[in-house]
Amino acid sequence: MTRIALLADLHFGAHDPALVSALEEDIALMAPDVVAVAGDLTYRARPEEFTAAARFLGGLGLPVVAVPGNHDIPSLSLFDRFLDPFRDWRLAMGPEMEPAWSNAEVGLLGLNTVRRAALRKDWSAGRVSPPQLQRLAVRAAALPGRLLFVVAHHPFLHPPGNETRGKLGRAPLALAAFARLGITAVLTGHLHRPTVIANPGAPLLVITGTAVSWRRPPGAQNAWSLIETAERGVIVSHRAHGPAGFAPLV
């Protein structure tokens, strides 16, 4: 069995230090094999926010597969956004924005869905490209016999209640590619509310919440998700923060 801790929307710079400590303790208690971080490590993509995020992830003592989110490129400086949007990401997190990790049972494949601009009003919604999907197919083929998980920031489908949110560009194309490649599950964030979407013949879509930020939708708790492999697929459990710390979301 392999355990994957799925975090997203940490938003260092808009975080609660007490929640960070509680999250560290809960991850240690759940003892995952790897941590997948589905983007938005920072709030404003400032260097000090990236430093804090990198320090937190490094302190977990676990392999980390982290991809950028739309908050991880500059929004206050269009010059920086267009000239070199991932500069501070590279300085803190390293040069790879589509990292991978594998063991004998599973493979995690990062997919960067962030774009510096778009031909629509909502630039935050992101997009995937055919060349990215072609590269993903090559990377997936290099991991035969494993359960494969894609880690990306933006959801490829939105659950009910999120109809007004901007949709990821080329999401149907990507979902069709994932099905052809036999992807087991797609791990994302962005909506700040944990959800699982299951459709026959398609990968499981796991959307996690924000574990440590005050940027939560009304009524939502801070949360992260644990994915465990099982004989016939995967088991997903969301862990939400309450008065006694993180515990299974009910």
C-alpha positions as CSV (number, residue, x, y, z in Angstrom):
1,M,0.0,0.0,0.0
2,T,1.2,3.5,-0.8
3,R,-0.1,6.6,1.0
4,I,-0.2,10.0,-0.7
5,A,-0.8,13.2,1.2
6,L,-2.5,15.7,-1.1
7,L,-2.1,19.4,-0.2
8,A,-3.1,22.4,-2.2
9,D,-3.7,26.2,-1.8
10,L,-1.4,26.5,1.2
11,H,-1.2,30.3,0.4
12,F,1.8,31.1,2.6
13,G,1.4,34.8,3.2
14,A,-2.2,34.3,3.9
15,H,-1.8,31.3,6.3
16,D,-2.4,30.6,10.0
17,P,0.9,29.4,11.7
18,A,-1.1,27.4,14.2
19,L,-2.7,25.4,11.3
20,V,0.8,24.8,9.8
21,S,1.9,23.2,13.1
22,A,-1.3,21.1,13.3
23,L,-0.9,20.0,9.7
24,E,2.7,19.0,10.3
25,E,1.6,16.8,13.2
26,D,-1.3,15.3,11.3
27,I,0.9,14.4,8.3
28,A,3.4,12.7,10.6
29,L,0.5,10.8,12.3
30,M,-0.8,9.6,8.9
31,A,2.7,8.6,7.7
32,P,2.3,9.1,4.0
33,D,5.0,7.9,1.5
34,V,4.9,11.0,-0.6
35,V,3.4,14.5,-0.5
36,A,1.6,15.9,-3.6
37,V,1.2,19.6,-3.6
38,A,-1.4,20.8,-6.2
39,G,-0.3,24.4,-6.5
40,D,-0.9,27.8,-4.8
41,L,1.9,27.4,-2.4
42,T,1.9,31.2,-2.0
43,Y,-0.6,34.1,-1.8
44,R,1.2,36.7,-3.9
45,A,4.2,34.8,-5.3
46,R,6.6,36.9,-3.1
47,P,10.0,35.5,-2.4
48,E,9.5,35.3,1.3
49,E,6.3,33.3,0.8
50,F,8.1,30.8,-1.4
51,T,10.8,30.6,1.3
52,A,8.2,29.8,3.9
53,A,6.5,27.2,1.7
54,A,9.8,25.5,0.9
55,R,10.8,25.5,4.5
56,F,7.5,23.8,5.5
57,L,7.7,21.2,2.8
58,G,11.4,20.5,3.4
59,G,10.6,20.0,7.1
60,L,8.2,17.2,6.4
61,G,11.1,14.9,5.6
62,L,9.2,13.3,2.7
63,P,9.4,13.2,-1.1
64,V,7.4,16.1,-2.5
65,V,5.8,16.5,-6.0
66,A,4.8,20.1,-6.2
67,V,3.3,22.0,-9.2
68,P,2.6,25.7,-9.5
69,G,-0.9,27.3,-9.0
70,N,-2.2,30.6,-10.4
71,H,-1.1,32.4,-7.2
72,D,2.5,31.2,-7.7
73,I,3.1,33.7,-10.5
74,P,3.1,37.5,-10.0
75,S,-0.2,39.2,-10.1
76,L,0.9,42.7,-8.9
77,S,3.7,43.2,-11.4
78,L,2.7,42.5,-15.0
79,F,6.4,43.1,-16.0
80,D,7.5,40.1,-13.9
81,R,4.4,38.1,-14.8
82,F,5.2,38.3,-18.5
83,L,9.0,38.4,-18.5
84,D,9.7,35.4,-16.1
85,P,6.6,34.3,-14.2
86,F,8.2,31.3,-12.6
87,R,11.5,32.9,-11.5
88,D,10.8,32.9,-7.7
89,W,9.3,29.3,-8.0
90,R,12.6,28.1,-9.5
91,L,14.7,29.8,-6.8
92,A,12.7,28.2,-4.0
93,M,11.4,25.0,-5.4
94,G,14.0,24.1,-8.1
95,P,13.8,24.2,-11.9
96,E,11.2,21.5,-12.4
97,M,7.5,22.5,-12.7
98,E,6.3,19.1,-13.8
99,P,8.1,16.8,-11.4
100,A,7.6,13.0,-11.0
101,W,8.0,10.4,-8.3
102,S,7.4,6.7,-8.3
103,N,7.9,3.5,-6.3
104,A,7.1,-0.1,-7.3
105,E,3.4,0.5,-7.0
106,V,2.5,4.1,-8.1
107,G,3.7,6.9,-10.2
108,L,3.0,10.6,-9.6
109,L,3.2,12.9,-12.7
110,G,3.1,16.7,-12.3
111,L,1.3,18.8,-14.9
112,N,1.7,22.6,-14.9
113,T,-1.7,24.1,-15.8
114,V,-0.8,27.8,-15.0
115,R,-0.6,30.4,-17.8
116,R,0.6,34.0,-17.6
117,A,-2.2,35.2,-19.8
118,A,-5.3,34.0,-21.7
119,L,-7.7,35.2,-24.4
120,R,-10.4,35.6,-21.8
121,K,-11.2,37.7,-18.7
122,D,-10.3,35.1,-16.1
123,W,-6.5,34.4,-16.4
124,S,-6.5,32.3,-13.3
125,A,-8.4,29.4,-14.9
126,G,-5.3,27.9,-16.6
127,R,-4.9,25.7,-19.6
128,V,-3.2,22.5,-20.8
129,S,-1.5,22.1,-24.2
130,P,-1.3,19.2,-26.7
131,P,2.5,19.0,-26.3
132,Q,2.1,18.7,-22.5
133,L,-0.2,15.8,-23.0
134,Q,2.2,14.2,-25.5
135,R,5.0,14.5,-22.9
136,L,2.7,13.1,-20.2
137,A,2.1,10.0,-22.4
138,V,5.8,9.4,-22.8
139,R,6.3,9.8,-19.0
140,A,3.4,7.5,-18.2
141,A,4.8,4.8,-20.6
142,A,8.0,4.8,-18.7
143,L,6.2,3.6,-15.6
144,P,4.5,0.3,-16.7
145,G,2.5,-1.7,-14.2
146,R,1.9,1.2,-11.8
147,L,-1.1,3.1,-10.7
148,L,-0.6,6.5,-12.2
149,F,-1.7,9.8,-10.6
150,V,-1.6,13.3,-12.3
151,V,-0.9,16.2,-10.0
152,A,-2.2,19.6,-11.3
153,H,-3.6,22.8,-9.8
154,H,-6.8,23.3,-11.7
155,P,-9.7,20.8,-11.6
156,F,-10.6,19.2,-14.9
157,L,-14.3,19.2,-13.9
158,H,-16.1,21.4,-11.5
159,P,-18.5,20.0,-8.9
160,P,-22.0,21.5,-8.5
161,G,-21.9,24.9,-6.9
162,N,-18.8,26.1,-8.9
163,E,-20.5,26.8,-12.2
164,T,-19.3,30.5,-12.2
165,R,-15.7,29.6,-11.7
166,G,-13.4,29.8,-14.8
167,K,-13.0,26.4,-16.5
168,L,-9.6,25.0,-17.4
169,G,-8.8,25.3,-21.0
170,R,-8.7,22.1,-23.0
171,A,-10.0,20.1,-20.0
172,P,-12.0,17.7,-22.2
173,L,-9.0,17.0,-24.3
174,A,-6.9,16.3,-21.2
175,L,-9.6,14.0,-19.7
176,A,-9.8,12.0,-22.9
177,A,-6.0,11.6,-22.8
178,F,-6.0,10.6,-19.2
179,A,-8.5,7.8,-19.9
180,R,-6.4,6.5,-22.8
181,L,-3.3,6.5,-20.6
182,G,-5.1,4.6,-17.9
183,I,-4.6,7.3,-15.3
184,T,-6.0,6.2,-12.0
185,A,-6.7,9.6,-10.4
186,V,-6.1,13.3,-11.0
187,L,-5.2,15.2,-7.9
188,T,-6.0,19.0,-7.8
189,G,-7.0,21.9,-5.7
190,H,-7.9,25.5,-6.6
191,L,-11.5,25.4,-5.3
192,H,-10.6,25.3,-1.6
193,R,-13.2,22.7,-0.8
194,P,-12.5,18.9,-0.8
195,T,-14.5,16.9,-3.3
196,V,-14.3,13.6,-5.2
197,I,-15.8,13.2,-8.7
198,A,-16.2,9.6,-10.0
199,N,-17.4,8.8,-13.5
200,P,-17.4,5.4,-15.1
201,G,-14.5,4.9,-17.5
202,A,-12.7,8.0,-16.3
203,P,-10.0,8.7,-13.8
204,L,-11.1,9.6,-10.3
205,L,-10.9,13.3,-9.8
206,V,-9.8,14.3,-6.3
207,I,-10.0,18.0,-5.3
208,T,-8.6,18.9,-1.9
209,G,-9.2,21.9,0.3
210,T,-6.8,24.5,1.8
211,A,-5.1,23.1,4.9
212,V,-3.6,26.2,6.4
213,S,-5.0,29.4,4.8
214,W,-7.8,31.6,5.9
215,R,-8.9,31.9,2.3
216,R,-11.8,29.4,2.6
217,P,-15.2,29.4,0.9
218,P,-18.2,30.1,3.3
219,G,-18.8,27.1,5.4
220,A,-15.7,25.2,4.4
221,Q,-13.1,23.9,6.9
222,N,-9.4,23.8,6.4
223,A,-8.6,20.4,5.0
224,W,-6.2,18.1,3.2
225,S,-6.7,14.7,1.6
226,L,-5.1,11.3,2.1
227,I,-5.1,8.9,-0.9
228,E,-4.3,5.2,-0.1
229,T,-3.9,2.5,-2.7
230,A,-6.1,-0.6,-2.4
231,E,-6.4,-3.9,-4.2
232,R,-9.1,-2.5,-6.5
233,G,-8.0,1.1,-6.8
234,V,-7.7,3.9,-4.3
235,I,-9.3,5.1,-1.1
236,V,-9.7,8.8,-0.5
237,S,-10.3,10.4,2.9
238,H,-10.4,14.1,3.6
239,R,-9.1,15.4,6.9
240,A,-10.6,18.6,8.2
241,H,-9.5,20.9,11.0
242,G,-11.7,21.2,14.1
243,P,-11.4,22.0,17.8
244,A,-9.3,18.9,18.4
245,G,-7.1,19.3,15.3
246,F,-7.2,17.5,12.0
247,A,-9.6,14.5,11.9
248,P,-11.6,12.7,9.2
249,L,-14.1,15.0,7.5
250,V,-17.7,13.7,8.1
